[in-house]
Amino acid sequence: KQPFYYIWDTKATKTSDGEHKLKAVLFDPAPGTTGMVEGGSTEVKVTVANKINDGPTSLLLRYKYREGESLEYSRTSSAKLKGGEQQGASGTGDTELGAVRSKIVLGIEDSRPNEDLSLVRNKLTSLRILTNGQEVTATADQLSESMYQEIDSRGKVSYETGALTGFAEYANSGIPVDNTVGLPILPEAPIAIGDSWILAKQRLDIPGVPVALQPQVAINSKLDGLEWEAGRPAAKIRQTYTGELPEPVRVGGMLVTTPTIEFERVIYFAYKSGIILRTTR
């Protein structure tokens, strides 16, 4: 008999830490019928421990760029027009403006630790677009060119090129495409669990808006705790912003002249290896 495997994503299912019981049941065909009967079962107790309670009391978070390293990230995003009263429109249901599944490679082209500067390359390697109920896979020649950034260990960009390449056709269609990993800025000083801080002039992450055109606001940040993520100890940082934006933004092919936003982003940062593991917004 071949063994079978089941991957239980306890974070995606929001399973609480503590003891849980797993039960596997074998079903056999019922004699003389098309139904099934229980042929046997087995149980096992497991302890879920996503939260790290014995981690460091203070962390100095820094990216650790290793020359020649390539990190691949998958991104899933969508943009919807929420239902409600709209001028000249009928119905109150949500309207999907577009959805995207993509893969982006962050390549470390050059690293100069003594200068606290590294050259990174953001390369969009795969793009699948869902619009009007149809999914289209972009060919290699349709993918945007690489975006290069000179960046320090906190994630602050001092120079970048290629930020707007390949976005005109997507932006006009209101499709949420981004060709960068979008490394968040890390706090300047060491932090402990429960600490809050404000980062000024930070780019938001609005779907369909190129990174170079993202509104910049003061974002509230907080270290929620330490958790295991993808098998690594990680700092869980929650970032929020609520309020008006300083300039109009174009979302879904529409220009919003007086935008008000509620923004939340959760970041899982591997504090030992110095890399972003996952972000959700």
C-alpha positions in Angstrom: 0.0 0.0 0.0 1.3 3.4 -0.9 1.3 6.1 1.8 -0.6 9.3 1.3 0.2 12.8 2.6 -2.0 15.6 3.7 -0.6 19.1 4.3 -2.5 20.9 7.0 -2.0 24.7 6.7 -2.8 25.6 10.3 -2.4 29.3 9.7 -4.6 29.4 6.6 -7.4 27.6 8.6 -6.8 29.9 11.6 -6.2 26.9 13.8 -5.5 27.9 17.4 -2.3 26.9 19.1 -2.6 23.9 21.5 -3.4 20.2 21.3 -5.6 18.9 18.5 -6.8 15.5 17.5 -6.6 14.3 13.9 -8.6 11.4 12.7 -8.2 9.4 9.4 -11.1 7.3 8.3 -11.0 4.5 5.7 -14.2 3.9 3.7 -14.9 0.7 1.8 -17.6 -0.1 -0.8 -20.8 -1.4 0.9 -21.6 -4.9 -0.3 -24.5 -5.0 -2.7 -24.9 -1.2 -2.9 -23.2 1.8 -4.4 -22.6 3.4 -1.0 -19.6 3.3 1.3 -19.1 2.0 4.9 -16.4 2.8 7.4 -13.7 0.2 7.2 -11.5 1.5 9.9 -10.0 4.6 11.5 -7.0 5.9 13.4 -6.4 9.0 15.5 -3.3 11.0 16.5 -2.9 13.9 18.8 -0.7 16.8 17.7 0.3 20.1 19.2 0.1 23.2 17.1 2.6 25.9 18.0 2.7 28.7 15.4 3.4 31.4 18.0 7.0 31.6 19.3 7.0 32.3 23.0 10.7 31.8 23.8 12.1 34.0 21.0 14.3 37.1 21.4 13.0 40.0 23.5 14.4 42.6 21.0 15.0 42.5 17.3 17.0 44.7 14.9 15.4 43.8 11.6 17.6 44.0 8.5 17.5 42.6 5.0 20.5 40.3 4.3 21.3 40.5 0.6 23.5 37.6 -0.6 25.1 38.3 -3.9 23.9 35.8 -6.6 20.9 34.8 -4.6 17.4 34.6 -6.3 14.2 34.6 -4.3 11.0 33.7 -6.1 7.6 35.1 -4.9 4.1 34.2 -6.0 1.6 37.0 -6.0 -2.2 36.8 -6.2 -4.2 40.0 -6.3 -7.6 41.3 -7.4 -9.5 44.5 -7.7 -13.2 44.8 -7.2 -15.7 47.7 -7.4 -17.8 47.4 -4.2 -21.5 47.5 -4.7 -23.5 50.6 -3.8 -25.2 53.6 -5.2 -23.3 54.9 -8.2 -24.1 57.7 -10.5 -25.6 56.4 -13.7 -25.3 52.8 -12.7 -27.8 50.2 -11.7 -27.4 47.3 -9.3 -25.5 47.1 -6.0 -23.4 43.9 -6.6 -19.6 43.8 -6.5 -17.9 44.1 -9.9 -14.6 42.4 -10.5 -12.2 44.7 -12.4 -9.5 42.1 -12.7 -7.4 39.4 -11.0 -3.8 38.4 -11.5 -1.6 35.5 -10.6 2.1 36.1 -11.1 5.6 35.1 -10.1 8.4 37.6 -9.4 12.1 36.8 -8.9 14.2 39.1 -6.7 17.8 38.7 -7.8 20.7 40.1 -5.8 23.0 41.4 -8.6 25.6 43.1 -6.3 26.1 43.5 -2.6 28.3 46.0 -0.8 27.9 45.5 3.0 30.5 48.0 3.9 28.4 50.7 2.1 25.1 49.2 3.2 24.0 49.1 -0.5 22.9 46.4 -2.8 21.7 46.2 -6.4 18.5 44.1 -6.8 16.6 43.1 -9.9 12.9 42.6 -9.8 11.9 40.3 -12.7 8.3 39.3 -13.6 8.6 35.7 -14.9 5.0 34.6 -15.1 1.7 36.4 -15.5 -1.9 35.1 -15.7 -4.7 37.6 -16.0 -8.4 37.0 -15.3 -10.7 39.6 -16.8 -14.3 39.3 -18.0 -14.4 35.7 -16.9 -11.5 34.7 -19.1 -7.9 33.9 -18.1 -5.0 34.8 -20.3 -1.4 33.8 -19.9 1.1 36.4 -21.0 3.9 35.3 -23.3 7.5 36.1 -22.5 7.6 39.1 -24.8 4.5 40.5 -23.1 6.1 40.6 -19.7 7.4 43.9 -18.4 11.1 44.5 -18.3 13.2 44.2 -15.2 13.1 46.9 -12.5 16.5 47.6 -10.9 16.8 49.1 -7.4 19.8 50.3 -5.4 18.6 49.6 -1.8 19.9 49.5 1.7 19.5 46.9 4.5 16.3 48.6 5.8 14.7 48.5 2.3 15.1 52.2 1.5 15.5 52.7 -2.3 18.1 55.3 -3.3 17.8 54.7 -7.0 15.6 52.7 -9.4 15.0 52.3 -13.1 12.3 50.5 -15.1 9.6 51.3 -12.6 6.9 52.2 -15.2 8.0 49.8 -18.0 5.2 47.7 -19.4 2.3 49.1 -17.3 0.5 51.4 -19.7 -1.6 48.6 -21.3 -2.4 47.1 -17.9 -3.3 50.3 -16.1 -5.6 51.4 -18.9 -7.5 48.1 -18.5 -7.6 48.4 -14.7 -5.7 45.2 -14.2 -3.7 44.9 -10.9 -0.2 44.1 -12.2 3.0 44.8 -10.3 6.5 43.9 -11.4 8.2 44.4 -8.0 8.3 42.4 -4.8 7.8 45.7 -3.0 10.1 45.3 0.0 8.6 47.2 3.0 10.8 49.6 5.0 12.1 48.0 8.2 12.2 50.0 11.5 15.4 52.0 12.2 15.8 50.9 15.8 15.4 47.5 17.6 11.8 46.6 18.4 10.1 44.4 20.9 6.7 42.6 20.8 3.9 45.2 21.1 6.1 48.1 20.0 4.6 50.6 17.5 6.3 53.1 15.2 5.4 55.4 12.3 7.1 55.3 8.9 6.8 58.5 6.9 6.4 58.7 3.2 5.8 55.0 2.6 4.4 53.6 -0.6 1.0 51.9 -0.4 0.2 48.8 -2.3 -3.0 49.6 -4.3 -3.7 47.0 -7.0 -3.3 48.3 -10.5 -1.1 51.2 -9.5 2.6 51.0 -10.6 5.0 51.1 -7.7 6.5 54.4 -8.8 3.0 56.0 -8.8 1.8 54.6 -5.4 0.7 57.3 -3.0 3.1 57.9 -0.1 1.7 58.3 3.4 2.7 57.9 7.0 2.0 54.2 7.9 1.4 53.0 11.4 3.3 49.8 12.1 3.3 47.3 15.0 5.2 44.1 15.9 2.3 41.8 16.7 4.5 38.9 17.7 6.8 36.1 16.6 5.5 33.2 14.6 6.7 30.3 12.5 6.1 30.9 8.8 7.2 28.5 6.0 9.4 26.7 8.6 11.3 29.8 9.7 10.9 32.0 12.8 9.4 35.3 11.7 8.4 38.7 13.0 4.8 39.4 12.3 4.4 43.1 11.5 1.0 44.8 10.9 0.9 48.1 9.0 -2.2 50.2 8.7 -3.4 53.5 7.2 -6.8 55.2 7.2 -7.5 58.5 5.7 -7.5 60.7 2.6 -4.7 60.4 0.0 -2.8 63.5 -1.0 -3.3 63.0 -4.7 -5.8 61.4 -7.1 -5.2 57.8 -8.1 -6.3 55.7 -11.1 -7.8 52.4 -10.1 -9.5 50.0 -12.5 -9.2 52.5 -15.3 -11.0 55.1 -13.3 -9.5 58.3 -11.9 -10.5 58.7 -8.2 -10.1 62.4 -7.5 -10.8 62.5 -3.7 -9.7 59.0 -2.5 -10.1 57.8 1.0 -8.4 54.5 1.9 -8.4 51.9 4.6 -5.2 49.9 4.1 -3.8 47.0 6.1 -0.7 44.9 5.3 0.7 42.0 7.4 4.3 41.1 6.9 6.1 38.0 7.9 9.9 38.7 8.1 12.4 35.9 8.7 14.6 37.8 11.3 17.4 35.2 11.2 17.9 34.9 7.4 16.8 38.5 6.7 14.2 37.9 4.0 10.5 38.6 3.4 8.6 35.3 3.6 5.0 36.5 2.9 2.9 39.6 2.9 -0.9 39.9 2.7 -2.8 43.1 2.1 
